[in-house]
Amino acid sequence: MRGRHHRDQTIRWRPGERLDHLFAELAAQRPDSDPHSTAVEIVGQRSLTFRELDARANRLARHLREDGVGPGERVALLLDHPLEAHTGMLAVLEC
């Protein structure tokens, strides 16, 4: 059944593709690819621009690398807050 809210379910994965690279690619392809445009929004609460999300993820990734996290390491994330969840996922992928 196709309704107004149908989403494209086509698999868009390519071998070797990484989520953090896909995020950067999709952000760059946006018609309004201004780094100040909203990347994540918690309606009625707070939002992060692409630039803010990238800066937060980079800071956390640096911290994780300084603590010895690298490729293949397991990192547990407690995803209570959506903005921190997005930041954490991108940061772990950057390690």
N, CA, C and O atoms as CSV, one atom per row, in Angstrom:
chain,resi,resn,atom,element,x,y,z
A,1,MET,N,N,0.844,-1.177,0.000
A,1,MET,CA,C,0.000,0.000,0.000
A,1,MET,C,C,0.893,1.246,0.000
A,1,MET,O,O,1.768,1.399,0.853
A,2,ARG,N,N,0.660,2.107,-0.949
A,2,ARG,CA,C,1.438,3.343,-1.028
A,2,ARG,C,C,0.557,4.501,-0.585
A,2,ARG,O,O,-0.502,4.752,-1.159
A,3,GLY,N,N,1.001,5.178,0.415
A,3,GLY,CA,C,0.265,6.332,0.906
A,3,GLY,C,C,1.099,7.582,0.779
A,3,GLY,O,O,2.187,7.579,0.205
A,4,ARG,N,N,0.573,8.624,1.317
A,4,ARG,CA,C,1.276,9.903,1.279
A,4,ARG,C,C,2.637,9.832,1.957
A,4,ARG,O,O,3.567,10.541,1.570
A,5,HIS,N,N,2.751,8.987,2.954
A,5,HIS,CA,C,3.964,8.955,3.764
A,5,HIS,C,C,4.885,7.805,3.396
A,5,HIS,O,O,5.766,7.448,4.177
A,6,HIS,N,N,4.695,7.218,2.213
A,6,HIS,CA,C,5.558,6.119,1.778
A,6,HIS,C,C,6.988,6.626,1.602
A,6,HIS,O,O,7.231,7.677,1.010
A,7,ARG,N,N,7.907,5.856,2.127
A,7,ARG,CA,C,9.324,6.201,1.968
A,7,ARG,C,C,9.982,5.196,1.041
A,7,ARG,O,O,9.628,4.017,1.025
A,8,ASP,N,N,10.913,5.666,0.295
A,8,ASP,CA,C,11.669,4.811,-0.619
A,8,ASP,C,C,12.465,3.802,0.205
A,8,ASP,O,O,13.291,4.193,1.031
A,9,GLN,N,N,12.230,2.533,-0.007
A,9,GLN,CA,C,12.906,1.469,0.730
A,9,GLN,C,C,14.046,0.840,-0.063
A,9,GLN,O,O,14.557,-0.215,0.313
A,10,THR,N,N,14.444,1.475,-1.149
A,10,THR,CA,C,15.530,0.966,-1.969
A,10,THR,C,C,16.830,0.944,-1.167
A,10,THR,O,O,17.165,1.909,-0.479
A,11,ILE,N,N,17.547,-0.155,-1.264
A,11,ILE,CA,C,18.831,-0.253,-0.577
A,11,ILE,C,C,19.837,0.611,-1.319
A,11,ILE,O,O,20.014,0.468,-2.529
A,12,ARG,N,N,20.492,1.504,-0.594
A,12,ARG,CA,C,21.449,2.417,-1.209
A,12,ARG,C,C,22.851,2.208,-0.644
A,12,ARG,O,O,23.641,3.148,-0.564
A,13,TRP,N,N,23.146,1.010,-0.265
A,13,TRP,CA,C,24.438,0.677,0.307
A,13,TRP,C,C,25.399,0.234,-0.782
A,13,TRP,O,O,25.023,-0.489,-1.704
A,14,ARG,N,N,26.621,0.669,-0.664
A,14,ARG,CA,C,27.670,0.246,-1.588
A,14,ARG,C,C,28.760,-0.454,-0.774
A,14,ARG,O,O,29.056,-0.016,0.338
A,15,PRO,N,N,29.362,-1.519,-1.286
A,15,PRO,CA,C,30.424,-2.211,-0.550
A,15,PRO,C,C,31.506,-1.236,-0.101
A,15,PRO,O,O,31.970,-0.406,-0.884
A,16,GLY,N,N,31.900,-1.342,1.155
A,16,GLY,CA,C,32.940,-0.488,1.714
A,16,GLY,C,C,32.459,0.867,2.187
A,16,GLY,O,O,33.239,1.640,2.743
A,17,GLU,N,N,31.198,1.166,1.979
A,17,GLU,CA,C,30.660,2.469,2.356
A,17,GLU,C,C,30.532,2.578,3.872
A,17,GLU,O,O,30.155,1.618,4.544
A,18,ARG,N,N,30.845,3.744,4.396
A,18,ARG,CA,C,30.745,4.005,5.835
A,18,ARG,C,C,29.682,5.058,6.089
A,18,ARG,O,O,29.520,5.994,5.306
A,19,LEU,N,N,28.956,4.899,7.193
A,19,LEU,CA,C,27.863,5.802,7.522
A,19,LEU,C,C,28.337,7.243,7.688
A,19,LEU,O,O,27.662,8.167,7.234
A,20,ASP,N,N,29.478,7.448,8.328
A,20,ASP,CA,C,29.965,8.814,8.518
A,20,ASP,C,C,30.300,9.469,7.183
A,20,ASP,O,O,30.101,10.673,7.025
A,21,HIS,N,N,30.804,8.701,6.223
A,21,HIS,CA,C,31.087,9.255,4.891
A,21,HIS,C,C,29.781,9.529,4.154
A,21,HIS,O,O,29.661,10.536,3.457
A,22,LEU,N,N,28.808,8.642,4.303
A,22,LEU,CA,C,27.503,8.842,3.677
A,22,LEU,C,C,26.837,10.103,4.220
A,22,LEU,O,O,26.243,10.868,3.460
A,23,PHE,N,N,26.933,10.320,5.530
A,23,PHE,CA,C,26.369,11.520,6.144
A,23,PHE,C,C,26.983,12.772,5.526
A,23,PHE,O,O,26.269,13.704,5.157
A,24,ALA,N,N,28.302,12.787,5.415
A,24,ALA,CA,C,28.985,13.951,4.845
A,24,ALA,C,C,28.582,14.159,3.389
A,24,ALA,O,O,28.375,15.291,2.952
A,25,GLU,N,N,28.471,13.068,2.643
A,25,GLU,CA,C,28.082,13.155,1.237
A,25,GLU,C,C,26.652,13.685,1.088
A,25,GLU,O,O,26.392,14.563,0.266
A,26,LEU,N,N,25.740,13.150,1.880
A,26,LEU,CA,C,24.350,13.601,1.806
A,26,LEU,C,C,24.208,15.054,2.233
A,26,LEU,O,O,23.434,15.807,1.641
A,27,ALA,N,N,24.947,15.445,3.252
A,27,ALA,CA,C,24.898,16.834,3.712
A,27,ALA,C,C,25.375,17.779,2.614
A,27,ALA,O,O,24.814,18.860,2.433
A,28,ALA,N,N,26.409,17.371,1.883
A,28,ALA,CA,C,26.954,18.198,0.808
A,28,ALA,C,C,26.009,18.270,-0.388
A,28,ALA,O,O,26.031,19.247,-1.135
A,29,GLN,N,N,25.178,17.239,-0.574
A,29,GLN,CA,C,24.269,17.198,-1.723
A,29,GLN,C,C,22.970,17.961,-1.494
A,29,GLN,O,O,22.216,18.197,-2.438
A,30,ARG,N,N,22.706,18.344,-0.260
A,30,ARG,CA,C,21.459,19.047,0.023
A,30,ARG,C,C,21.396,20.320,-0.812
A,30,ARG,O,O,22.406,20.996,-1.005
A,31,PRO,N,N,20.201,20.640,-1.306
A,31,PRO,CA,C,20.072,21.872,-2.093
A,31,PRO,C,C,20.519,23.084,-1.299
A,31,PRO,O,O,21.060,24.037,-1.860
A,32,ASP,N,N,20.293,23.049,0.001
A,32,ASP,CA,C,20.717,24.160,0.856
A,32,ASP,C,C,21.926,23.690,1.657
A,32,ASP,O,O,21.884,23.681,2.887
A,33,SER,N,N,23.003,23.298,0.976
A,33,SER,CA,C,24.160,22.697,1.628
A,33,SER,C,C,24.929,23.661,2.531
A,33,SER,O,O,26.076,23.397,2.892
A,34,ASP,N,N,24.311,24.750,2.885
A,34,ASP,CA,C,24.874,25.689,3.839
A,34,ASP,C,C,25.164,24.945,5.146
A,34,ASP,O,O,24.260,24.313,5.693
A,35,PRO,N,N,26.399,25.000,5.664
A,35,PRO,CA,C,26.725,24.277,6.897
A,35,PRO,C,C,25.933,24.788,8.096
A,35,PRO,O,O,25.939,24.162,9.156
A,36,HIS,N,N,25.261,25.906,7.938
A,36,HIS,CA,C,24.453,26.443,9.029
A,36,HIS,C,C,23.031,25.890,9.016
A,36,HIS,O,O,22.247,26.203,9.911
A,37,SER,N,N,22.683,25.074,8.018
A,37,SER,CA,C,21.338,24.509,7.976
A,37,SER,C,C,21.210,23.391,9.011
A,37,SER,O,O,22.206,22.796,9.421
A,38,THR,N,N,19.996,23.120,9.421
A,38,THR,CA,C,19.724,22.173,10.498
A,38,THR,C,C,19.990,20.738,10.062
A,38,THR,O,O,19.512,20.292,9.019
A,39,ALA,N,N,20.767,20.017,10.884
A,39,ALA,CA,C,21.066,18.605,10.634
A,39,ALA,C,C,20.172,17.717,11.496
A,39,ALA,O,O,19.662,16.701,11.022
A,40,VAL,N,N,19.980,18.098,12.759
A,40,VAL,CA,C,19.190,17.323,13.713
A,40,VAL,C,C,18.340,18.299,14.501
A,40,VAL,O,O,18.826,19.329,14.969
A,41,GLU,N,N,17.071,17.966,14.642
A,41,GLU,CA,C,16.181,18.848,15.393
A,41,GLU,C,C,15.287,18.029,16.302
A,41,GLU,O,O,14.679,17.047,15.876
A,42,ILE,N,N,15.212,18.436,17.543
A,42,ILE,CA,C,14.260,17.883,18.489
A,42,ILE,C,C,13.177,18.948,18.594
A,42,ILE,O,O,13.364,19.982,19.235
A,43,VAL,N,N,12.057,18.685,17.964
A,43,VAL,CA,C,11.002,19.681,17.800
A,43,VAL,C,C,10.630,20.306,19.141
A,43,VAL,O,O,10.332,19.615,20.116
A,44,GLY,N,N,10.658,21.612,19.155
A,44,GLY,CA,C,10.289,22.371,20.341
A,44,GLY,C,C,11.358,22.428,21.411
A,44,GLY,O,O,11.146,23.031,22.462
A,45,GLN,N,N,12.509,21.809,21.164
A,45,GLN,CA,C,13.556,21.803,22.186
A,45,GLN,C,C,14.841,22.433,21.691
A,45,GLN,O,O,15.165,23.563,22.058
A,46,ARG,N,N,15.579,21.705,20.855
A,46,ARG,CA,C,16.906,22.161,20.427
A,46,ARG,C,C,17.204,21.577,19.059
A,46,ARG,O,O,16.582,20.601,18.637
A,47,SER,N,N,18.142,22.171,18.386
A,47,SER,CA,C,18.584,21.648,17.096
A,47,SER,C,C,20.087,21.863,16.976
A,47,SER,O,O,20.682,22.658,17.703
A,48,LEU,N,N,20.685,21.132,16.037
A,48,LEU,CA,C,22.101,21.293,15.724
A,48,LEU,C,C,22.239,21.515,14.230
A,48,LEU,O,O,21.578,20.854,13.429
A,49,THR,N,N,23.091,22.440,13.865
A,49,THR,CA,C,23.403,22.628,12.452
A,49,THR,C,C,24.404,21.559,12.038
A,49,THR,O,O,24.973,20.878,12.891
A,50,PHE,N,N,24.623,21.408,10.728
A,50,PHE,CA,C,25.627,20.470,10.252
A,50,PHE,C,C,26.988,20.814,10.840
A,50,PHE,O,O,27.737,19.923,11.239
A,51,ARG,N,N,27.306,22.084,10.893
A,51,ARG,CA,C,28.600,22.523,11.435
A,51,ARG,C,C,28.719,22.164,12.915
A,51,ARG,O,O,29.761,21.673,13.349
A,52,GLU,N,N,27.657,22.407,13.695
A,52,GLU,CA,C,27.687,22.080,15.123
A,52,GLU,C,C,27.803,20.571,15.347
A,52,GLU,O,O,28.593,20.123,16.178
A,53,LEU,N,N,27.021,19.798,14.611
A,53,LEU,CA,C,27.074,18.340,14.754
A,53,LEU,C,C,28.459,17.816,14.385
A,53,LEU,O,O,29.001,16.960,15.084
A,54,ASP,N,N,29.025,18.309,13.317
A,54,ASP,CA,C,30.358,17.892,12.899
A,54,ASP,C,C,31.396,18.249,13.957
A,54,ASP,O,O,32.252,17.427,14.282
A,55,ALA,N,N,31.332,19.464,14.498
A,55,ALA,CA,C,32.293,19.902,15.521
A,55,ALA,C,C,32.178,19.044,16.782
A,55,ALA,O,O,33.189,18.637,17.353
A,56,ARG,N,N,30.955,18.774,17.209
A,56,ARG,CA,C,30.747,17.936,18.405
A,56,ARG,C,C,31.283,16.525,18.178
A,56,ARG,O,O,31.981,15.973,19.029
A,57,ALA,N,N,30.954,15.950,17.030
A,57,ALA,CA,C,31.401,14.587,16.728
A,57,ALA,C,C,32.926,14.530,16.639
A,57,ALA,O,O,33.532,13.572,17.119
A,58,ASN,N,N,33.548,15.530,16.040
A,58,ASN,CA,C,35.013,15.566,15.935
A,58,ASN,C,C,35.669,15.664,17.307
A,58,ASN,O,O,36.668,14.992,17.564
A,59,ARG,N,N,35.116,16.497,18.193
A,59,ARG,CA,C,35.671,16.622,19.552
A,59,ARG,C,C,35.583,15.289,20.289
A,59,ARG,O,O,36.553,14.852,20.910
A,60,LEU,N,N,34.418,14.644,20.220
A,60,LEU,CA,C,34.246,13.371,20.904
A,60,LEU,C,C,35.137,12.293,20.286
A,60,LEU,O,O,35.702,11.475,21.013
A,61,ALA,N,N,35.270,12.278,18.973
A,61,ALA,CA,C,36.140,11.299,18.308
A,61,ALA,C,C,37.589,11.487,18.754
A,61,ALA,O,O,38.283,10.503,19.011
A,62,ARG,N,N,38.056,12.730,18.851
A,62,ARG,CA,C,39.423,12.994,19.324
A,62,ARG,C,C,39.603,12.452,20.741
A,62,ARG,O,O,40.610,11.814,21.046
A,63,HIS,N,N,38.627,12.710,21.595
A,63,HIS,CA,C,38.678,12.231,22.979
A,63,HIS,C,C,38.732,10.699,23.016
A,63,HIS,O,O,39.520,10.120,23.764
A,64,LEU,N,N,37.902,10.058,22.215
A,64,LEU,CA,C,37.893,8.591,22.172
A,64,LEU,C,C,39.227,8.043,21.681
A,64,LEU,O,O,39.741,7.069,22.232
A,65,ARG,N,N,39.789,8.666,20.644
A,65,ARG,CA,C,41.090,8.214,20.125
A,65,ARG,C,C,42.183,8.386,21.173
A,65,ARG,O,O,43.059,7.532,21.303
A,66,GLU,N,N,42.135,9.496,21.925
A,66,GLU,CA,C,43.112,9.732,22.997
A,66,GLU,C,C,42.999,8.664,24.081
A,66,GLU,O,O,43.984,8.344,24.745
A,67,ASP,N,N,41.798,8.113,24.260
A,67,ASP,CA,C,41.577,7.041,25.236
A,67,ASP,C,C,41.842,5.659,24.649
A,67,ASP,O,O,41.574,4.650,25.302
A,68,GLY,N,N,42.366,5.601,23.428
A,68,GLY,CA,C,42.770,4.337,22.840
A,68,GLY,C,C,41.755,3.672,21.924
A,68,GLY,O,O,41.977,2.544,21.482
A,69,VAL,N,N,40.653,4.338,21.630
A,69,VAL,CA,C,39.653,3.762,20.728
A,69,VAL,C,C,40.142,3.923,19.300
A,69,VAL,O,O,40.580,4.999,18.892
A,70,GLY,N,N,40.062,2.847,18.556
A,70,GLY,CA,C,40.476,2.875,17.162
A,70,GLY,C,C,39.628,1.925,16.347
A,70,GLY,O,O,38.668,1.349,16.859
A,71,PRO,N,N,39.974,1.756,15.085
A,71,PRO,CA,C,39.212,0.857,14.218
A,71,PRO,C,C,39.099,-0.544,14.824
A,71,PRO,O,O,40.086,-1.109,15.295
A,72,GLY,N,N,37.902,-1.083,14.805
A,72,GLY,CA,C,37.659,-2.429,15.313
A,72,GLY,C,C,37.353,-2.501,16.794
A,72,GLY,O,O,36.934,-3.548,17.288
A,73,GLU,N,N,37.556,-1.401,17.516
A,73,GLU,CA,C,37.255,-1.383,18.948
A,73,GLU,C,C,35.749,-1.286,19.155
A,73,GLU,O,O,35.036,-0.691,18.347
A,74,ARG,N,N,35.283,-1.870,20.229
A,74,ARG,CA,C,33.865,-1.768,20.576
A,74,ARG,C,C,33.667,-0.606,21.523
A,74,ARG,O,O,34.442,-0.397,22.456
A,75,VAL,N,N,32.610,0.148,21.263
A,75,VAL,CA,C,32.263,1.293,22.100
A,75,VAL,C,C,30.784,1.191,22.422
A,75,VAL,O,O,29.954,1.054,21.523
A,76,ALA,N,N,30.453,1.257,23.698
A,76,ALA,CA,C,29.050,1.222,24.112
A,76,ALA,C,C,28.521,2.648,24.171
A,76,ALA,O,O,29.188,3.550,24.679
A,77,LEU,N,N,27.326,2.839,23.648
A,77,LEU,CA,C,26.684,4.151,23.686
A,77,LEU,C,C,25.357,4.036,24.422
A,77,LEU,O,O,24.572,3.129,24.147
A,78,LEU,N,N,25.105,4.936,25.343
A,78,LEU,CA,C,23.818,5.042,26.007
A,78,LEU,C,C,23.090,6.178,25.315
A,78,LEU,O,O,23.479,7.338,25.446
A,79,LEU,N,N,22.046,5.857,24.585
A,79,LEU,CA,C,21.404,6.812,23.683
A,79,LEU,C,C,20.119,7.389,24.282
A,79,LEU,O,O,19.033,7.204,23.733
A,80,ASP,N,N,20.249,8.086,25.406
A,80,ASP,CA,C,19.078,8.674,26.060
A,80,ASP,C,C,18.598,9.958,25.395
A,80,ASP,O,O,17.396,10.215,25.338
A,81,HIS,N,N,19.519,10.759,24.898
A,81,HIS,CA,C,19.172,12.059,24.330
A,81,HIS,C,C,19.491,12.055,22.835
A,81,HIS,O,O,20.619,11.752,22.446
A,82,PRO,N,N,18.525,12.383,22.007
A,82,PRO,CA,C,18.719,12.290,20.547
A,82,PRO,C,C,19.910,13.077,20.006
A,82,PRO,O,O,20.635,12.565,19.152
A,83,LEU,N,N,20.132,14.292,20.471
A,83,LEU,CA,C,21.252,15.073,19.935
A,83,LEU,C,C,22.586,14.429,20.294
A,83,LEU,O,O,23.496,14.371,19.466
A,84,GLU,N,N,22.699,13.951,21.516
A,84,GLU,CA,C,23.924,13.283,21.930
A,84,GLU,C,C,24.074,11.936,21.221
A,84,GLU,O,O,25.193,11.504,20.942
A,85,ALA,N,N,22.964,11.276,20.930
A,85,ALA,CA,C,23.011,9.996,20.223
A,85,ALA,C,C,23.594,10.178,18.824
A,85,ALA,O,O,24.462,9.413,18.405
A,86,HIS,N,N,23.124,11.176,18.115
A,86,HIS,CA,C,23.657,11.433,16.768
A,86,HIS,C,C,25.141,11.787,16.843
A,86,HIS,O,O,25.939,11.318,16.032
A,87,THR,N,N,25.499,12.610,17.812
A,87,THR,CA,C,26.902,12.997,17.987
A,87,THR,C,C,27.754,11.777,18.288
A,87,THR,O,O,28.811,11.589,17.686
A,88,GLY,N,N,27.300,10.952,19.212
A,88,GLY,CA,C,28.058,9.770,19.607
A,88,GLY,C,C,28.240,8.788,18.492
A,88,GLY,O,O,29.334,8.254,18.309
A,89,MET,N,N,27.184,8.531,17.731
A,89,MET,CA,C,27.288,7.576,16.621
A,89,MET,C,C,28.289,8.052,15.574
A,89,MET,O,O,29.108,7.268,15.095
A,90,LEU,N,N,28.225,9.331,15.219
A,90,LEU,CA,C,29.172,9.850,14.220
A,90,LEU,C,C,30.599,9.823,14.760
A,90,LEU,O,O,31.536,9.500,14.030
A,91,ALA,N,N,30.765,10.161,16.039
A,91,ALA,CA,C,32.106,10.178,16.627
A,91,ALA,C,C,32.728,8.796,16.632
A,91,ALA,O,O,33.898,8.646,16.278
A,92,VAL,N,N,31.968,7.783,17.027
A,92,VAL,CA,C,32.493,6.414,17.057
A,92,VAL,C,C,32.884,5.970,15.660
A,92,VAL,O,O,33.901,5.299,15.485
A,93,LEU,N,N,32.093,6.335,14.670
A,93,LEU,CA,C,32.405,5.946,13.301
A,93,LEU,C,C,33.670,6.631,12.779
A,93,LEU,O,O,34.331,6.108,11.882
A,94,GLU,N,N,34.007,7.789,13.331
A,94,GLU,CA,C,35.201,8.515,12.899
A,94,GLU,C,C,36.492,7.958,13.495
A,94,GLU,O,O,37.586,8.279,13.030
A,95,CYS,N,N,36.359,7.118,14.533
A,95,CYS,CA,C,37.564,6.577,15.200
A,95,CYS,C,C,38.260,5.533,14.382
A,95,CYS,O,O,39.279,4.992,14.810
